[in-house]
Amino acid sequence: MLFLWLALQMAFATDDSSLRAELITTGTVAERLPAADAAETVIFYLGEQAGSLAPCGCADKPRGGLARAAAYLAQSSPGILINTGAWLDQGQGIDGRARPDSALKNQWMVRGLQAMKPDAVHVAMPDLNGLSALPKDDLTLPLVSANLRGPGIQPFLIVERNAQRVGITGISQPGHPNVETPGFHRAKPLAAALPIVEELKRTTDVVILLAHGTTDTAKKLAKMGHVDVVIDSAEHRTFETPFVVGDAIWIRSHAQGLRLGEFRMGRDQSWALDRKIDLDESIPGHGPVHAITKEAQSEIKALEKRLFQR
């Protein structure tokens, strides 16, 4: 059975004929692209990079990396690109501020994401310390959060694609009340998000809720009927089929951006296909983002050598 699974190049999971999943682990970018379908909504998503543009430092089959994701996207059909949160490094010094190496990693992460031109970048609680140290004039990303408020963060975004108005908002666990996040206000997720998803449901065709570490609240909002798609991120590493909570189709982002998610949905949620593409070494890094990654690695390594003598 294991040999057969590997030979097929893809793993399929099915709980319902209208909800399917694919795991793509081998082949060139062209060979990993989906078959032609009638998808009306296409969402590409990944997150939890924690300040690292490069593939993971895993000894066995390093995966991930913004440049590999960009290489896949360059050959894909148009869609909405979302970072699901926890994309910044949260390293702190003894003064509670971002360490110099963390701040440098985050500046490069911003440059890498800006080169990919995402439609939404979710701000989660782990991102706030890094955000506080970033130069505000250079931060031109479409940041979004319903319950974490601060400079440059919008409570929702509306993207028009494929003759659709797609509303995007997000929630994150707000952390312990004693934790200070100067310059940022952290509200309770349910109270902050409810009026936003209610309004988006009235004014857009599809409502996407990004949920970082807030499963219970996201389920409550989904069961109220105001959300069409939930993208859940909380260090998930398993391969699963989409499932339904209330009126929403629920999918999960893979930890550390090791896999790029590609969610394809038919008109009126009649069907959905959630694809996970392994970002392994057989996917070459895409030009501009690859160049940024290489330059970032060089600068970060030099700084770490000065700071930590390593």
PyMOL commands that set and color helices and strands:
alter all, ss='L'
color gray80, all
select helices_A, chain A and resi 2-8+29-32+66-75+100-116+125-133+136-138+189-203+215-223+255-257+267-269+287-308
alter helices_A, ss='H'
color red, helices_A
select strands_A, chain A and resi 10-16+19-24+41-46+80-83+120-122+143-144+148-149+153-154+157-161+164-172+185-186+206-212+229-236+243-245+248-254+259-265+272-278
alter strands_A, ss='S'
color yellow, strands_A
deselect
rebuild
show_as cartoon
